Amino acid sequence: MSDGGINKVIKVIAVAILLPLGVLIPALSLESYYAPQSLAHAETTSGLAARKRRYLKLLKEEITTSQQDHIKLRCLAVQSNVKTYALRIGTIKTDREEAYDTILAKLNKLNKGLKAQAYDTTEFESDIAVLQGHVDEFKSAMKSYKQVVEDMTEIDCTKDPAAFKAALEEARRLHLELIGTIQTIRADLVNTIKTSLRQLREDLAGSRIVPTTTNAKDKE
């Protein structure tokens, strides 16, 4: 086991860290103005009605009649903006998830190689497990975020302004959750994983990690 594999993993991590946040959404504000464009669709999306009820339950305060009237006047413009953004989310989701999965695959491969040579990887394996947990959290939140943004393009906001507002608030909540999770993953990579990899590289170079057994496989 040379440090070449470790160097490659560090490079992959560096690339992922430099990825833009990607999930930063435009200011989805009912005060935003874009050329109005009717995007009202028949609500045929499976489960949309149930999700609208869930969004409404998550609202912290009731939407007044005057607020609903205001939303009706502005929502088509906002919906146009949301539809444009919704088209990008699939690519953003795929790119970032693939980057994280690539890192985890390389880390697990490295860990397996070290274990095969009887190195103690208990701490390293624990670091990988923590990272995996945070990546799973990101994937779950990203899936929900993608769904609620798509729902915002399907809700007939002029007929159901409360549901549209509720979906908007849920998108904002998930947006903040995603930013926090991405920052946590970035901290995992910079403060924990990269530090562990550098230590492994130094130990291997200085032969301070001593295998508990020696055989032909260990010398590969």
C-alpha positions in Angstrom: 0.0 0.0 0.0 1.7 3.2 -1.2 0.6 6.7 -0.5 -0.4 7.2 -4.2 -3.9 6.0 -3.4 -4.1 8.4 -0.5 -3.0 11.3 -2.7 -5.7 10.4 -5.3 -8.4 10.5 -2.6 -7.2 13.8 -1.3 -7.4 15.3 -4.8 -10.9 14.0 -5.3 -11.9 15.5 -1.9 -10.3 18.8 -2.9 -12.4 18.9 -6.1 -15.6 18.2 -4.2 -14.8 20.9 -1.6 -14.5 23.4 -4.4 -17.9 22.6 -5.8 -20.2 25.6 -5.5 -23.0 25.2 -2.9 -25.3 24.6 -5.9 -28.5 24.4 -3.8 -28.6 28.1 -3.2 -32.0 29.0 -4.5 -32.9 32.5 -5.8 -34.8 34.7 -3.4 -38.2 33.0 -3.8 -40.1 36.0 -2.7 -43.7 37.0 -3.5 -42.3 40.5 -4.0 -40.0 39.3 -6.8 -41.1 40.5 -10.2 -40.7 38.7 -13.5 -42.8 38.9 -16.6 -46.0 37.1 -15.6 -46.4 33.7 -17.3 -49.3 31.4 -16.6 -48.0 28.1 -15.3 -51.1 26.7 -13.7 -51.3 23.0 -14.4 -53.9 20.3 -13.7 -52.8 18.9 -10.4 -52.2 15.4 -11.7 -48.9 14.7 -9.8 -49.3 11.6 -7.7 -49.5 12.6 -4.0 -49.6 16.3 -4.6 -52.9 16.8 -2.7 -51.4 14.9 0.3 -48.2 16.9 0.2 -50.1 20.2 0.0 -51.9 19.2 3.2 -48.6 18.4 4.9 -47.1 21.8 3.8 -50.1 23.6 5.2 -49.7 21.7 8.6 -46.1 22.9 8.7 -47.0 26.6 8.4 -46.2 28.4 11.6 -49.0 30.9 11.3 -52.3 31.1 9.4 -52.4 33.1 6.1 -54.9 35.9 6.2 -57.4 36.7 3.5 -55.5 39.9 2.5 -52.2 37.9 2.3 -53.9 35.3 0.1 -55.2 38.1 -2.2 -51.7 39.5 -2.4 -50.3 36.1 -3.3 -52.8 35.6 -6.1 -51.6 38.9 -7.7 -47.9 38.0 -7.5 -47.6 34.2 -7.5 -47.6 33.6 -11.3 -44.5 35.7 -11.6 -42.8 33.9 -8.8 -43.9 30.6 -10.2 -42.2 31.4 -13.5 -39.0 31.9 -11.7 -39.4 28.7 -9.7 -40.1 26.7 -12.9 -36.8 27.9 -14.4 -34.9 26.9 -11.3 -36.7 23.5 -11.0 -35.2 22.5 -14.3 -31.7 22.9 -12.8 -32.2 21.0 -9.6 -32.0 17.6 -11.2 -28.5 18.4 -12.5 -27.4 20.0 -9.2 -28.7 16.9 -7.3 -26.9 14.4 -9.5 -23.6 16.3 -9.7 -23.2 16.7 -5.9 -24.4 13.2 -5.0 -22.0 11.7 -7.5 -19.2 13.7 -6.1 -20.0 12.5 -2.5 -20.4 8.9 -3.6 -17.1 9.0 -5.5 -15.3 10.2 -2.3 -17.0 7.5 -0.2 -16.2 4.8 -2.6 -12.5 5.7 -2.7 -12.3 6.1 1.1 -13.9 2.6 1.6 -11.6 1.1 -1.0 -8.6 2.6 0.8 -9.9 1.4 4.2 -10.3 -2.1 2.8 -6.8 -2.1 1.4 -5.4 -1.0 4.7 -7.4 -3.6 6.6 -6.2 -6.3 4.2 -2.7 -5.4 5.4 -3.7 -5.7 9.0 -3.5 -2.0 9.8 -5.7 -0.7 12.5 -8.3 1.4 10.7 -10.9 1.7 13.5 -10.7 5.5 13.8 -10.5 6.0 10.0 -13.5 3.7 9.6 -15.5 5.7 12.2 -14.7 8.9 10.3 -16.0 7.4 7.1 -19.2 6.3 8.8 -19.8 9.8 10.1 -19.3 11.2 6.6 -21.7 8.6 5.2 -24.4 9.6 7.7 -24.1 13.3 6.7 -24.2 12.4 3.0 -27.4 10.3 3.6 -28.9 13.3 5.3 -28.1 15.5 2.4 -29.6 13.1 -0.1 -32.8 12.9 1.9 -33.1 16.6 2.2 -32.3 17.2 -1.4 -34.9 14.7 -2.5 -37.5 16.5 -0.4 -36.3 19.9 -1.6 -36.5 18.8 -5.3 -40.1 17.6 -4.7 -41.4 20.7 -3.0 -39.9 23.0 -5.7 -41.5 20.9 -8.4 -44.8 21.0 -6.4 -44.6 24.8 -6.4 -44.8 24.7 -10.2 -47.8 22.4 -10.1 -50.0 24.1 -7.5 -52.6 26.4 -9.0 -51.5 29.4 -7.0 -54.4 31.6 -8.0 -56.9 29.1 -6.7 -54.9 27.8 -3.7 -52.6 30.6 -2.6 -52.3 29.2 0.9 -50.9 25.9 -0.4 -48.5 27.7 -2.6 -47.2 29.9 0.3 -46.9 26.8 2.5 -44.8 25.1 -0.2 -42.7 28.2 -0.5 -42.0 28.2 3.2 -41.1 24.5 3.2 -38.7 25.1 0.3 -37.0 27.8 2.3 -36.7 25.6 5.4 -35.2 22.7 3.3 -32.9 25.2 1.6 -31.4 26.2 5.0 -31.2 22.6 6.0 -29.3 21.7 2.8 -26.8 24.6 3.3 -26.1 23.4 6.9 -25.6 19.8 5.8 -23.3 20.8 2.9 -21.2 22.9 5.4 -21.1 19.9 7.8 -19.9 17.6 5.0 -17.3 20.1 4.0 -16.1 20.3 7.6 -16.0 16.5 7.7 -13.8 16.4 4.6 -11.5 19.3 5.5 -11.1 18.9 9.3 -11.4 15.1 9.7 -11.0 13.0 6.5 -8.1 15.0 5.0 -6.3 15.2 8.3 -6.6 11.4 8.7 -5.4 10.9 5.2 -2.4 13.1 5.7 -1.5 11.2 8.9 -1.9 7.9 7.1 0.4 9.1 4.3 3.0 10.3 6.8 2.8 7.0 8.8 3.1 4.9 5.6 6.1 7.0 4.4 7.8 6.8 7.7 6.9 3.1 8.3 5.4 4.1 11.6 2.3 1.9 10.9 3.5 -1.6 11.5 1.3 -4.5 10.1 0.5 -7.1 12.7 1.3 -9.8 10.1 3.8 -10.0 7.2 3.2 -11.9 4.1 3.4 -11.5 0.3 0.1 -9.7 0.2 1.3 -7.1 2.8 4.3 -6.2 0.6 2.2 -5.4 -2.5 
